[in-house]
Amino acid sequence: MTDPKIALHPNKIVRFLDRLPEDFTKEQIISFIEKNDVRFVNYRYVAGDGRLKTLNCGINSRFQLDRLLSSGERVDGSSLFSYVDSTSSDLYVVPRFRTAFLNPFTEIPTVDILCTYYTVDGTPLPSSPENVVRRAQAVLQQSTGLALRAMGELEYYVIGATDHLYPEEAQKGYQESSPFSRHEALRLEAMKYMAEAGCKIKYGHSEVGYIPGQDVDMEQEEIEFLPVALEDAADQLVIARWILRTVASRYGLTVSFAPKIQIGHAGSGLHIHTEVIADGRNVIVEADRITETAKRVIAGYLRMAPSLTAFGNTVPTSYLRLSPNQEAPTEVFWGDQNRAALVRIPLGWVGANDMVKDANPLETEELPDFSQSQTIEFRCPDGSANVHLLLAGLAVAARHGMEMPDALELADRLYMAPKAAAPQDKGRDGQPPRLPRSCRESAEVLLRDRAVYEQDMVFTPVLIDGFAEQLRRFNDSDLPRQSKLRDSEVKKLVDSYLHCG
């Protein structure tokens, strides 16, 4: 009898092998390739720019395929990472079998597999994105007994020719249906391919942003994922961005994850939700209240938030989105359901389990405890984020919060009660603490906090230095004044970072 977890599984390799991805072995991958006339294996790996890279490996014989899967391949590390010296740049990329999926785009049957970087001596490359997030999770567990599960809300704009038949209103597109939402087919096709590639999807919908134009308009969309292990959450966001861009190109459309497309219109965020897990159980809520453990994690997020922008808000237009009087946060505080908060506890299902019985009187069975689905939402990142390093940074921040002597006091001070005007905590200027206002400021805060990130070698010094230098090079310290630029100047700035992330 087929395992219920496999019967509806979207990954075609899972259904063919009748086993879940975590149980994939090399021999089973070879068996799938042989029996399905697969002619290529694509090695996929994330480089320093946060994008998915590709190595197309042809299959010539069983022996060569076995060797390919057993030993990986060589790549030029200096072309993938700015901090790798070209005089000793060879790296290995070695496949992780559990990530294998059938490429949905190639006419020639092709299996794609995500890879891990290794150095010349066969050890994981300490500064590569997938190894940093893996190390961050391991250190969090070793130090506190906690683990994070995460998922992202991936917002993006679809840019294409204006359709005058069913016009939308600016800023009125939230969860609109077709034909007023005109890119639903693209979204559904992309979601199908993401699921086949291993992404755990919760839902997709059109978002509030709609920017009308005479010839070209821009429609905002969102795809939200389900919480998975931290490393898997990072992988699935990178895969999702690749799939969205590829599907859009086939429709003759452009997809952009840029944080700001046009001043005065909704920007695109990448809100990250985390579950805090201890002994296999979500420990954010207990007896209808936020636990002390969750408050300590929140305090860590708040304390480290300014420097986390170095990984979550990586281009100058990030700070056009993080500006006052919009839903995107600018100040460091947390609250319940408040969309202006940097850290938010979204509406959960505590005490609300019986709604389905009210809506459906025939349902009488006992329902599960949905409080286990409660998350902590971190709202400042955007589509420019290096998602592996951002999620690793959240694990570092969670550990820091657990170890901070004043964590609970800080959480109390930076809490904004519903309908309150401001949190209790004030800075020297009488305002709550704030986020950086430019990439350059973000770099300085990252360097200030580097000891926290480098503790137990989660982040390497060369990685921190490299990111800080990359952010400084934008030389955007005067960005707050750029919000008053002419439309043509804003367009030039936005176009420079249209394809970030």
Secondary structure per residue as TSV (DSSP state, phi and psi in degrees):
chain	resnum	aa	ss	phi	psi
A	1	M	-	360.0	134.7
A	2	T	-	-69.2	135.9
A	3	D	-	-58.7	131.1
A	4	P	H	-56.4	-28.5
A	5	K	H	-69.5	-21.1
A	6	I	H	-96.3	-31.4
A	7	A	H	-55.2	-41.1
A	8	L	T	-107.2	11.1
A	9	H	-	-66.2	129.9
A	10	P	-	-76.8	-18.1
A	11	N	-	-72.3	120.6
A	12	K	H	-66.8	-29.7
A	13	I	H	-69.2	-38.5
A	14	V	H	-59.0	-48.1
A	15	R	H	-68.5	-35.6
A	16	F	H	-68.6	-44.7
A	17	L	H	-82.5	-14.7
A	18	D	T	58.3	42.3
A	19	R	S	-153.8	150.2
A	20	L	-	-72.5	157.3
A	21	P	G	-55.6	-37.6
A	22	E	G	-65.5	-12.5
A	23	D	G	-102.6	3.8
A	24	F	-	-63.3	138.6
A	25	T	-	-121.6	168.7
A	26	K	H	-59.4	-44.7
A	27	E	H	-63.1	-35.4
A	28	Q	H	-71.0	-37.3
A	29	I	H	-63.2	-43.4
A	30	I	H	-61.4	-43.1
A	31	S	H	-60.1	-43.8
A	32	F	H	-61.9	-43.6
A	33	I	H	-62.5	-44.4
A	34	E	H	-65.0	-40.6
A	35	K	H	-85.5	-7.5
A	36	N	T	-122.0	17.4
A	37	D	T	52.6	39.8
A	38	V	-	-74.2	131.0
A	39	R	-	-108.4	-14.9
A	40	F	E	-138.2	149.9
A	41	V	E	-117.6	122.1
A	42	N	E	-95.1	118.8
A	43	Y	E	-81.7	131.2
A	44	R	E	-122.2	136.2
A	45	Y	E	-156.4	152.9
A	46	V	E	-95.2	130.2
A	47	A	-	-96.1	-174.4
A	48	G	T	-62.6	-22.8
A	49	D	T	-84.2	0.9
A	50	G	S	83.1	0.9
A	51	R	-	-96.5	158.0
A	52	L	E	-79.4	127.7
A	53	K	E	-106.7	164.4
A	54	T	E	-137.0	137.5
A	55	L	E	-125.9	114.0
A	56	N	E	-85.0	114.4
A	57	C	E	-108.7	114.4
A	58	G	E	-73.7	150.8
A	59	I	-	-106.3	120.1
A	60	N	-	-110.0	-27.2
A	61	S	-	-163.7	165.2
A	62	R	H	-64.1	-39.6
A	63	F	H	-60.5	-45.8
A	64	Q	H	-66.7	-38.6
A	65	L	H	-64.1	-43.4
A	66	D	H	-60.1	-44.0
A	67	R	H	-64.8	-41.4
A	68	L	H	-59.8	-46.3
A	69	L	H	-75.4	-24.1
A	70	S	H	-83.0	-34.4
A	71	S	H	-117.7	-9.5
A	72	G	-	73.5	-162.5
A	73	E	E	-138.6	168.6
A	74	R	E	-94.2	144.8
A	75	V	E	-137.9	163.2
A	76	D	E	-88.5	101.6
A	77	G	H	-63.7	-30.5
A	78	S	H	-69.9	-22.8
A	79	S	H	-86.4	-14.1
A	80	L	H	-101.5	-28.4
A	81	F	-	-133.5	128.4
A	82	S	T	-65.6	-22.4
A	83	Y	T	-95.5	2.8
A	84	V	S	-91.2	125.6
A	85	D	-	-70.8	130.7
A	86	S	G	-66.8	-16.5
A	87	T	G	-78.4	-14.9
A	88	S	G	-149.1	64.8
A	89	S	-	-103.7	-4.6
A	90	D	E	-65.0	131.9
A	91	L	E	-130.5	157.5
A	92	Y	E	-97.2	145.1
A	93	V	E	-116.9	123.4
A	94	V	E	-120.5	128.8
A	95	P	E	-70.8	145.0
A	96	R	-	-103.4	106.0
A	97	F	G	-58.1	-31.9
A	98	R	G	-66.3	-12.1
A	99	T	G	-96.4	4.2
A	100	A	-	-66.8	139.2
A	101	F	E	-151.5	158.7
A	102	L	E	-82.2	122.2
A	103	N	-	-59.9	125.3
A	104	P	S	-80.9	-6.3
A	105	F	S	-107.1	-24.4
A	106	T	-	-82.2	137.0
A	107	E	S	-69.1	-35.9
A	108	I	S	-84.0	125.4
A	109	P	-	-53.3	126.5
A	110	T	E	-141.9	133.7
A	111	V	E	-101.0	129.2
A	112	D	E	-103.1	141.0
A	113	I	E	-139.1	132.1
A	114	L	E	-75.8	149.2
A	115	C	E	-124.8	161.3
A	116	T	E	-114.2	141.5
A	117	Y	E	-83.7	139.9
A	118	Y	E	-130.7	151.3
A	119	T	-	-85.0	179.4
A	120	V	T	-59.8	-27.5
A	121	D	T	-95.3	11.9
A	122	G	S	82.1	16.9
A	123	T	S	-106.1	152.3
A	124	P	B	-57.2	136.6
A	125	L	-	-66.8	115.2
A	126	P	T	-60.8	-28.3
A	127	S	T	-103.5	5.8
A	128	S	S	-78.6	148.6
A	129	P	H	-55.3	-46.6
A	130	E	H	-69.2	-30.6
A	131	N	H	-76.7	-32.1
A	132	V	H	-65.6	-46.4
A	133	V	H	-68.9	-34.7
A	134	R	H	-64.9	-43.1
A	135	R	H	-65.1	-40.6
A	136	A	H	-61.2	-43.8
A	137	Q	H	-65.1	-42.5
A	138	A	H	-63.4	-43.3
A	139	V	H	-67.3	-39.0
A	140	L	H	-58.8	-45.9
A	141	Q	H	-66.0	-44.3
A	142	Q	H	-63.1	-35.9
A	143	S	H	-85.0	-33.3
A	144	T	H	-125.9	-13.7
A	145	G	S	80.1	3.0
A	146	L	E	-101.4	157.7
A	147	A	E	-135.7	156.1
A	148	L	E	-109.2	137.7
A	149	R	E	-110.3	146.0
A	150	A	E	-142.8	159.9
A	151	M	E	-154.6	156.5
A	152	G	E	-115.4	155.5
A	153	E	E	-105.8	102.7
A	154	L	E	-91.5	106.4
A	155	E	E	-98.2	147.0
A	156	Y	E	-159.9	160.6
A	157	Y	E	-107.9	141.3
A	158	V	E	-104.0	125.0
A	159	I	E	-112.6	124.4
A	160	G	E	-163.2	-176.8
A	161	A	E	-62.9	141.4
A	162	T	-	-66.3	135.5
A	163	D	-	-107.3	111.8
A	164	H	-	-86.6	-4.6
A	165	L	S	-71.6	-43.9
A	166	Y	S	-128.7	77.0
A	167	P	-	-68.3	142.8
A	168	E	-	-96.4	165.9
A	169	E	-	-100.7	141.7
A	170	A	T	-57.5	135.8
A	171	Q	T	63.2	23.8
A	172	K	-	-128.1	26.1
A	173	G	-	-95.4	5.4
A	174	Y	T	-61.6	117.4
A	175	Q	T	53.0	33.9
A	176	E	-	-68.8	151.8
A	177	S	-	-100.4	158.7
A	178	S	T	-66.5	149.3
A	179	P	T	-87.3	-2.3
A	180	F	T	-69.1	-34.9
A	181	S	S	-92.3	111.1
A	182	R	T	-95.1	-3.0
A	183	H	T	-117.3	27.7
A	184	E	H	-64.7	-39.0
A	185	A	H	-62.2	-41.7
A	186	L	H	-60.7	-46.2
A	187	R	H	-61.9	-45.3
A	188	L	H	-65.3	-40.5
A	189	E	H	-63.7	-43.8
A	190	A	H	-63.3	-41.9
A	191	M	H	-62.2	-39.3
A	192	K	H	-59.8	-48.3
A	193	Y	H	-67.3	-36.6
A	194	M	H	-61.1	-44.8
A	195	A	H	-61.8	-41.7
A	196	E	H	-63.9	-27.6
A	197	A	T	-87.9	2.5
A	198	G	T	106.8	-0.6
A	199	C	-	-76.0	136.2
A	200	K	-	-96.3	106.7
A	201	I	E	-102.1	136.5
A	202	K	E	-90.2	-57.2
A	203	Y	E	-167.5	170.9
A	204	G	E	-137.6	154.9
A	205	H	E	-165.2	165.0
A	206	S	E	-75.6	149.0
A	207	E	E	-105.0	-179.9
A	208	V	E	-65.7	-31.4
A	209	G	E	-72.3	128.2
A	210	Y	E	-144.8	123.9
A	211	I	E	-116.0	103.7
A	212	P	-	-76.4	153.4
A	213	G	-	-151.0	163.4
A	214	Q	S	-66.9	-42.2
A	215	D	S	-114.5	-31.5
A	216	V	E	-129.8	134.3
A	217	D	E	-125.9	169.0
A	218	M	E	-133.3	123.1
A	219	E	E	-116.4	129.5
A	220	Q	E	-90.1	139.6
A	221	E	E	-131.8	166.1
A	222	E	E	-145.3	140.2
A	223	I	E	-123.9	126.2
A	224	E	E	-111.1	140.5
A	225	F	E	-104.2	175.2
A	226	L	-	-99.8	151.2
A	227	P	-	-64.7	131.5
A	228	V	E	-138.4	175.3
A	229	A	E	-53.5	147.9
A	230	L	H	-52.8	-46.2
A	231	E	H	-63.1	-39.7
A	232	D	H	-70.2	-35.1
A	233	A	H	-62.0	-40.8
A	234	A	H	-65.7	-45.7
A	235	D	H	-58.9	-44.4
A	236	Q	H	-70.6	-28.4
A	237	L	H	-69.9	-38.8
A	238	V	H	-66.3	-43.4
A	239	I	H	-62.4	-41.7
A	240	A	H	-62.3	-41.5
A	241	R	H	-64.8	-41.1
A	242	W	H	-61.9	-45.6
A	243	I	H	-65.9	-43.7
A	244	L	H	-59.7	-45.3
A	245	R	H	-64.0	-40.2
A	246	T	H	-67.9	-44.1
A	247	V	H	-63.5	-44.1
A	248	A	H	-60.0	-40.5
A	249	S	H	-62.6	-31.5
A	250	R	H	-72.9	-23.2
A	251	Y	T	-88.6	-0.9
A	252	G	T	72.1	28.0
A	253	L	-	-119.4	164.4
A	254	T	E	-112.5	133.6
A	255	V	E	-108.7	133.0
A	256	S	E	-129.9	133.5
A	257	F	-	-99.6	12.3
A	258	A	-	-56.5	141.0
A	259	P	S	-64.9	-29.1
A	260	K	-	-142.5	125.4
A	261	I	S	-98.3	-38.5
A	262	Q	S	-155.5	135.3
A	263	I	T	-60.7	137.9
A	264	G	T	90.6	-3.3
A	265	H	S	-122.6	158.9
A	266	A	-	-57.4	134.2
A	267	G	-	-85.8	173.1
A	268	S	-	-108.4	119.4
A	269	G	B	-99.6	173.8
A	270	L	E	-133.5	73.2
A	271	H	E	-65.0	135.5
A	272	I	E	-112.1	124.0
A	273	H	E	-100.7	138.1
A	274	T	E	-126.2	141.7
A	275	E	E	-102.6	141.2
A	276	V	E	-103.1	117.3
A	277	I	E	-112.4	129.7
A	278	A	E	-132.1	126.5
A	279	D	T	52.8	40.8
A	280	G	T	77.0	8.1
A	281	R	E	-126.1	140.5
A	282	N	E	-70.4	124.1
A	283	V	-	-115.3	26.7
A	284	I	S	-74.3	-39.9
A	285	V	E	-121.7	138.9
A	286	E	E	-146.6	131.5
A	287	A	T	51.7	44.7
A	288	D	T	66.8	17.9
A	289	R	E	-131.9	153.6
A	290	I	E	-69.5	129.7
A	291	T	-	-76.9	163.7
A	292	E	H	-62.9	-36.2
A	293	T	H	-59.5	-46.2
A	294	A	H	-63.5	-39.8
A	295	K	H	-64.3	-36.4
A	296	R	H	-66.4	-41.3
A	297	V	H	-63.5	-44.1
A	298	I	H	-58.9	-43.4
A	299	A	H	-60.1	-39.1
A	300	G	H	-64.5	-41.9
A	301	Y	H	-60.6	-43.2
A	302	L	H	-66.8	-43.7
A	303	R	H	-63.7	-38.5
A	304	M	H	-95.1	-4.3
A	305	A	H	-54.7	-44.5
A	306	P	H	-57.9	-39.7
A	307	S	H	-82.0	-22.3
A	308	L	H	-65.1	-20.5
A	309	T	H	-61.8	-22.5
A	310	A	H	-61.2	-28.0
A	311	F	H	-104.7	-22.5
A	312	G	H	-104.0	-14.2
A	313	N	-	-141.3	82.6
A	314	T	-	-105.2	5.3
A	315	V	S	-131.7	158.4
A	316	P	T	-55.8	-35.8
A	317	T	T	-71.4	-10.3
A	318	S	H	-56.1	-34.4
A	319	Y	H	-91.6	-3.1
A	320	L	H	-77.9	-31.5
A	321	R	H	-74.1	-43.1
A	322	L	S	-82.8	68.8
A	323	S	-	-130.0	155.7
A	324	P	T	-59.8	157.8
A	325	N	T	68.6	25.9
A	326	Q	S	-128.7	173.7
A	327	E	S	-69.6	-25.7
A	328	A	S	-66.5	136.5
A	329	P	-	-73.1	150.7
A	330	T	-	-128.3	-19.6
A	331	E	B	-115.2	158.2
A	332	V	-	-97.5	97.1
A	333	F	-	-156.7	170.4
A	334	W	E	-132.8	163.4
A	335	G	E	-168.3	178.6
A	336	D	E	-95.9	118.5
A	337	Q	S	67.2	-8.2
A	338	N	-	-71.7	116.4
A	339	R	T	-80.4	-5.0
A	340	A	T	-89.5	-9.6
A	341	A	S	-75.3	147.6
A	342	L	S	-68.0	-44.7
A	343	V	E	-117.7	130.5
A	344	R	E	-131.3	140.1
A	345	I	E	-99.0	101.7
A	346	P	-	-70.7	163.0
A	347	L	-	-54.0	127.0
A	348	G	-	-110.1	-165.2
A	349	W	-	-114.4	22.7
A	350	V	T	-66.2	123.1
A	351	G	T	73.2	10.6
A	352	A	-	-126.0	35.8
A	353	N	T	-78.5	-17.9
A	354	D	T	-98.3	10.8
A	355	M	H	-61.2	-39.8
A	356	V	H	-65.9	-29.6
A	357	K	H	-70.9	-34.9
A	358	D	H	-68.7	-39.9
A	359	A	H	-76.1	-23.3
A	360	N	-	-135.4	87.0
A	361	P	T	-57.8	-21.8
A	362	L	T	-74.9	-14.7
A	363	E	-	-82.6	117.6
A	364	T	-	-123.1	-8.9
A	365	E	S	-69.2	155.8
A	366	E	-	-69.4	133.7
A	367	L	-	-98.3	153.7
A	368	P	-	-69.7	169.3
A	369	D	-	-83.3	104.9
A	370	F	G	-81.1	-2.0
A	371	S	G	-64.4	-18.6
A	372	Q	G	-65.5	-12.8
A	373	S	G	-92.6	4.6
A	374	Q	-	-65.1	139.7
A	375	T	-	-127.9	166.5
A	376	I	E	-111.5	124.5
A	377	E	E	-103.1	128.3
A	378	F	E	-107.5	116.4
A	379	R	-	-107.7	-0.4
A	380	C	-	-86.7	-24.3
A	381	P	-	-63.0	160.0
A	382	D	B	-136.7	-175.2
A	383	G	T	-66.4	-10.4
A	384	S	T	-80.4	-4.8
A	385	A	-	-61.1	142.8
A	386	N	-	-84.5	96.8
A	387	V	H	-66.3	-34.4
A	388	H	H	-63.5	-45.6
A	389	L	H	-72.4	-33.4
A	390	L	H	-62.2	-47.8
A	391	L	H	-67.7	-35.9
A	392	A	H	-61.8	-41.1
A	393	G	H	-63.4	-36.0
A	394	L	H	-66.4	-36.5
A	395	A	H	-65.4	-40.4
A	396	V	H	-61.4	-44.5
A	397	A	H	-64.1	-38.9
A	398	A	H	-62.7	-44.1
A	399	R	H	-62.1	-44.0
A	400	H	H	-60.1	-41.5
A	401	G	H	-63.1	-38.9
A	402	M	H	-65.5	-27.1
A	403	E	H	-99.2	-9.5
A	404	M	-	-72.3	124.7
A	405	P	T	-61.4	-30.8
A	406	D	T	-102.3	21.2
A	407	A	H	-59.9	-47.8
A	408	L	H	-67.3	-38.1
A	409	E	H	-63.4	-43.9
A	410	L	H	-62.8	-43.5
A	411	A	H	-60.0	-40.2
A	412	D	H	-66.3	-40.8
A	413	R	H	-68.6	-35.0
A	414	L	T	-98.3	17.5
A	415	Y	E	-89.5	131.9
A	416	M	E	-107.5	114.4
A	417	A	-	-66.8	154.3
A	418	P	T	-52.7	133.3
A	419	K	T	69.5	6.3
A	420	A	-	-76.4	155.8
A	421	A	S	-79.8	-28.8
A	422	A	S	-164.3	157.4
A	423	P	-	-68.5	168.8
A	424	Q	S	-68.0	-35.3
A	425	D	-	-75.2	134.1
A	426	K	-	-126.1	145.4
A	427	G	-	-85.3	-172.6
A	428	R	T	-63.5	-27.2
A	429	D	T	-92.3	12.5
A	430	G	S	82.9	5.6
A	431	Q	S	-115.4	158.9
A	432	P	-	-61.3	158.3
A	433	P	-	-54.5	151.3
A	434	R	B	-126.2	164.0
A	435	L	-	-81.7	162.4
A	436	P	-	-57.9	158.0
A	437	R	S	-111.0	5.6
A	438	S	S	-163.1	164.5
A	439	C	H	-60.9	-40.2
A	440	R	H	-62.2	-43.4
A	441	E	H	-65.2	-38.3
A	442	S	H	-59.8	-40.6
A	443	A	H	-61.6	-42.3
A	444	E	H	-65.7	-38.8
A	445	V	H	-68.5	-37.9
A	446	L	H	-60.0	-45.2
A	447	L	H	-64.7	-34.9
A	448	R	H	-63.6	-37.9
A	449	D	T	-95.9	8.1
A	450	R	H	-57.9	-33.0
A	451	A	H	-61.0	-34.1
A	452	V	H	-67.7	-43.1
A	453	Y	H	-69.9	-33.9
A	454	E	H	-85.5	-6.7
A	455	Q	G	-58.7	131.9
A	456	D	G	58.9	23.7
A	457	M	G	57.1	35.0
A	458	V	S	-66.1	-55.7
A	459	F	S	-102.3	135.9
A	460	T	-	-86.3	152.5
A	461	P	H	-55.8	-39.4
A	462	V	H	-65.2	-32.2
A	463	L	H	-71.0	-44.9
A	464	I	H	-62.1	-46.6
A	465	D	H	-61.2	-42.2
A	466	G	H	-63.9	-43.1
A	467	F	H	-67.4	-41.3
A	468	A	H	-61.9	-42.8
A	469	E	H	-65.7	-40.4
A	470	Q	H	-60.5	-42.3
A	471	L	H	-70.3	-38.9
A	472	R	H	-62.9	-34.7
A	473	R	T	-63.2	-20.4
A	474	F	T	-66.5	-26.1
A	475	N	-	50.0	51.5
A	476	D	-	-111.0	29.4
A	477	S	T	-60.7	-24.7
A	478	D	T	-92.4	15.7
A	479	L	H	-56.7	-38.5
A	480	P	H	-52.9	-32.5
A	481	R	H	-76.1	-21.6
A	482	Q	H	-70.9	-14.7
A	483	S	T	-65.6	-12.3
A	484	K	T	-101.6	11.7
A	485	L	S	-67.4	159.8
A	486	R	-	-66.3	158.2
A	487	D	H	-55.2	-40.5
A	488	S	H	-65.3	-34.4
A	489	E	H	-74.1	-38.1
A	490	V	H	-63.3	-43.3
A	491	K	H	-59.6	-42.3
A	492	K	H	-62.4	-41.1
A	493	L	H	-65.5	-46.0
A	494	V	H	-63.7	-44.2
A	495	D	H	-59.4	-30.0
A	496	S	H	-63.5	-27.6
A	497	Y	T	-123.7	23.8
A	498	L	T	-61.7	-33.2
A	499	H	T	-110.8	34.8
A	500	C	-	-72.0	160.1
A	501	G	-	82.6	360.0
